[in-house]
């Protein structure tokens, strides 16, 4: 008998039989408030009728049209709709299946476009589990452990994680940029670097927003040294942070952007976007793949973009995210074990610490489990697992946000009682 790998572990005890909006249901029809959204994937909620209808219609006409063999309309439609929301400079798109694959495609493009081998990522960043993406990832040792040697040419610079350092945000930014400058004249000479790659909000690394001043510093150094700036928008894109793209909380525009997760409401598709003059520098044959730009996934993604626009979900994410952040901070005021509550839009983290200020993954795990028992599904993140994160679908409303906050308060009381 075949079985699932014993290494696969569920974050919650739920065996879901169906989903609807912000809720999941098990075999006993117990309802759970899903503040995981498939790790930020089901942006329009579970089984949004318009996405379901688009996918069902496409399944009945063309399931797979391999896009380097033949062209199909859903791919062209999606590209047109993406063009309406992409930063104007990023006018060329290449499709794949997963975030990891898109990250590696962005690095390959940067190396081709610059003729340089080096890539600099930032501590705490998560960019995927495959060999190249794992080399860029430092959100937790489990991603890299036992896998080496990893892709060469990668250097890691400090990220301005102010709470971890015990500094103000300006102090952390100044430190991180100063260390980056030192790296560029020592271990990773600027003339050898093809790209910086950074998340607008650290995802697996702890839900830490990237300070606008830091992104601006990266943009300035990228321009000065002829380095490309890659924004990994896998988790922050498609309205998640209250702007359509996470980097739009700043005035910075990246040279290459990585897109996945929420773009198709649960169907597997990813992409990179870049200016045509950069994308055209990819070497012949370097872009392709059997399932990239799958017709059903493209139809779902196009419908997702329609729903995001028609239902004003980016603005909803901003408004409900503010409500969630403020509510969680009020709850945390009664729990000194929560050292920080932070986030952008519907991407909020609660960091647990000991009385000495050290990470407290045990307390985070207790609160996470207590929430699931009460019908609120959450995830943990951070290098030690001491951050409990909340990622509701973008369709969440005020009453559901308030329900989530109340369940979280009850879970904390039980976990710390």
N, C-alpha and C positions, 0 to 999 in steps of 0.2 A: 504493500500500500504506500502511495506517495503521501508525504506530509509537507507542510510548510517548514521552511528552515527553522531550527530551534533557536537561531540567533534573533529572529524577528520577535520583537516584544511590543505589545500594545501599550500605548500611553494611558488608555482608559479601559475599563472592563466591558464596554458596550459592544454588542454584536448587533449592528444596525440592520434593519430590514427595509427601511424606507426613510426618505428625507423630504422635508417640505419647508422652504424658506430658511429660517434660522434654527429649525428643529430637526432632530433625528429621533427615530422611533425604533425600539427593539421588538423582539418576537412577542413580548407580552403587551405591546403597544404602549409601553412607558415612554413618555416624552422627555427629551433632553434638550436643554438650551445649548446649542453648539457654538461656542466661542473659540473654535479651532478652525472652522471653515476649510477643513482638509489641508491645513497649514497654509491658509490664505488663498486657496485655489477657487473655492466656490463663491466667487465675488458677488454674483447675483442671487445667491442663496441656493439651497438644494432644489434641483429640478424646477427652475424657473420655467413657466409655461412657454414663453417665447423661445427660449433656448432649446427646450425639449422638442417643440414643433419644428424648429429649423433642422435639428439633427435627424429627427424621424423622416422628414421630407427628403433630406439628402441621402439617407441610407437607402431609400427606395429608388434613387436615380443613379448615383455613382458613389461607391464607398471609397475606392482607392484609385487615384489617377496619379501615377508616379511622375513628379513634376519636372524631372529632367528627361522624361520620355514623351509625355503629352502635357498640355496645359488644360486646366479646368477652371470654370467660372468662379467657384467659391474662393479659390486662391486670389484671383484678380479682384473680387469684391472685397475680401478682407484687406488686401493691400490698399485699395482706395479708401476704405473706412479708417485704417490705421493712419493713412496720410492726413486725415482730418485732425488727428490728435497728437501726432508726432511733432517734436520741435521742428520748425521749418527747415533747418539745415540738414536734418537727418531724413533724407528723402529716398534712401535705398534700403531694401529689406531682404533678408535671407532667412528662410524658415527651417526649423528643426523640430525635435520632439520634446526635449527636456531642458531644464535650466543648465544642468552640467554641460550638456552638449553645446548649448549656445555660448556659455562662458568660454569653452575651449575654442569655439569658432571665432569669438571676439579676439582672443589672444593670437590665434593663427593670422587673422586679418591684420592685427597691429604689427606683428612681426613681418608680414609680407609688405605692408605699406611703408614701414620705416627701414627695413633691412637690418633691424637690430634684434638681438636675442633676449634682452632682459625684460622682466615684468616685476613691478613692485606692488605687492598687496599690503594690507594693513591688519595689525593684530586684532583678533576677534572676528575677522571677516569669514563668512561662509559663502563658498562659491561652487560647491558640489562635491560628489563622492568619487567620480571617475579619476583616473590617474592624473591628468593635467589639472582638473579643477581642484582635486585634493591638495595638490602642491601649492595652490593659492590660499587654501583654507586653514585658518588657525583658531576657529571658534571652539574647538575641543580636540584633545588628543586622539579620541576614538576615530576620527575621520582619517588620520594619517598613520595610526599605529599599525605596525606590521606590514606596511605597504611599500616601503622604500626599496630601492631608490626611486624617488619621485621625479617628475619633470624638472630638468635643470633650468637654470636661468632665472629662478624666482628669488626675490629678496623680500623680507617682511619689515615694515616700518611701524612705529608706534601709532596707535589710533588714540585720539583725544577723549578717552573714557574718563571724564572728570570725576565721577563718583568713585570709581575704583582707585584713582590716585589720591583722592581726598583734596582735590583742588577746585578752583573755580573753572568754568568753561574757558575763559580767556587764557588762564594759566596753562590748561591742558592743551589748547590749540597752539600756543606759543612753543611749548615743549615738543609737541609732535612735529611741527614744521621745522623746528631747529634740528631735531634728530633726523628728519628726512633730508635736510640739506647736508648734514654730516655724512649720511649714508651715500648720497650722490657724489661725494668727493672721496669716499673710502671704498667700501665693499661693493658698491653698485654704481660705478661711474656713469654719470648722466649720459654720456655719448653712447653708452651701450644699452640704454633703456628704451624699449618700444612703448611701454604703457604703464600707467598707474591704473589699478582697478580697485573700486571702492563701492560699498553699499551706501545709499543715502540714509539708511537706518541699519545699524548692525542687526541682523536677524537672529540666527542661532547664537550669535555672540552676546546677546543680552538685551535686545531691543533698545539700543542706544542711538538716538538721533545724531547724525553727523552734523556738527556745527557748521552753519553757512560760511563762517570765516575760514574753516579748514578746507572746505571745497573750493573756496575762492583762492586759497593758497596753493592748492593742487593745480588749479587752472593756470595760475600765473607761472608756476614752475614748469608745467607741461609746455606752455607756449615758449618760455624762455629756452628750454632745452630741446625742443623738437620732439617731445614725448606726447603720445596720445592719451587722453583721459577716457577710461571706460567706466560707465555707471552701471553697476549690476542692479537692475530694477526688477529682478525676478520676484521678490516679495513685496517691494514697495510700489510697483507699478499699477496702472489701471485703477487709480482712485484710492488705493489703500490708505494713503497718508493724508487725505483731504485735498490733495492736488492730483492731477491726472498722473504725473510722474513725481517720484519723491524728490528728485533734484530741483523741481520747480519751486521748492521752498527757498531757493537761492536764485541768484542771477546767473548762475553758471550753466552752460550747456556742454554736455560731454561730446566727445568725438565719436564714440561708439556706445550704444545702449543695448543692454541685454534684457529681453522680455520673456516672461513665461507665467507660470502659476495662474493668476486671475484673469488672463486674457480670454479664456474659453470656458469658464465656469465648470471646470472639471475634466474637459477633454484634453489629451496630451498634445500640446503644441508650444513651440518656443520660437524666438526670433532674435536676430540682431538687426539694429538699424544704424546706419552711418551715412555720411554724405556720399554722393555718387563718386566723387573724385577719390575718396578713400576706398570705398567698396570695390571700385574698378581696379585697384591695385592687388586684389586677391589673385593668386596665381591660378591659371586654368586648371580645372579639375579639383580645386581645393574646397569647393562648395557643392554639396549634394547630399544624398541619403535616400534610403528606400522609402521611409514613411514621412519624411519632412513635408509639411504642407498638406497633410492628409485632408481629403475633401470634406469628410464629416466634421473633423476638428475645425477646419476653416469656416464651415457653415455655422458651427456653434460659436466660434470666436466673433464672427460678424454679427450674430444675434446678440452676443454679450455686449459688444460695443453699442449696439442700438439701445439695449436696455439701460446701460450706464448713462447714456445721453437722455433718453426719454424719461427716465425716472429720477434724473438729477442726482445720481448716486455719489458723485464726487463731492457735491455740496453736503449731501447727507452724511458722508463719512466724516467730513470736517465738523459738522454740528454734533453728530452723535459721539464722535471721538472726544470732543471737548467735554460733553456730558459725562462720558465714561471716565476720562482722566480726572475730572473734578470730583466725581463720586468716589473713585478709588482712593484719591488722596484724603478725602474725609474719613474713609474707613481706616486707612493706614495711620491716621493721627492717633487712633486708639490702640495701635499695635506697634510698639517700638521695634519689634523684630523685622518690620519692613523699613528698610533704610532709604529706599528711593522708589518713587512711582513716576514713570516717564513714558513718553511716546509721541507719535504724530498720528493724527487721525485715528482710525480703528486699528491701531498697532501699539498696544500699551503693555508695559512690563512692570511687575512688582518685584523688587529685589530684596531678598531676605538676608539678614546679617545677624551675627551673634552680638551679644552685648559689647564685645571687644571690637566689633566692626568687621569681622571676617565673614566670608561667604557662609551661608547656612543652608546647604542643600537639603538637610534633613527636615527642617521646618517647612521649606518650600514643598517638599514631597508630601508632607502631612496635609498641608493646606490644599494641594492639588487633588489628593485622594478624597479629602472631605468634600470638596466641591463636586466631584463626580458622584459621590454618594447622594448628594442633594439634587442632582440633575443638571449640573453646570459642567460642561466639558471644556477643559483648558489644557494647555501644554506648558512644559518647562523649557528653559533654554539657559544660556550662559555657560561659561567654561566648566563650572562645577555643578550646573543644574540648579542654581539657587535663585533663578528668576522665573516667576510664573507669568506667562504671557496670555494676552487676550486678543483674539483676532476674529471678531464677529464678521459675518457676511455684510457686504455694503448695504443690504436692504434692511438691516436692523432698524427698529424704531425706538422711540424714547421709552415706551413702556417696557420693551424687551431689555433695553440697557438698564433700566431701573431694577428689573427682575434679576438681571445678572449681578448687579452690585449688591442687592439684598442677599442673594444666595452666597456670594463671596464673603460678605460680612458674617453670615451664619457659619460658613465653613471655617473661617478664621477663628471664630469664637470656639468652635469645637476642637480645632487643631491645636490651639494654644491654651485651652482650658485645663 
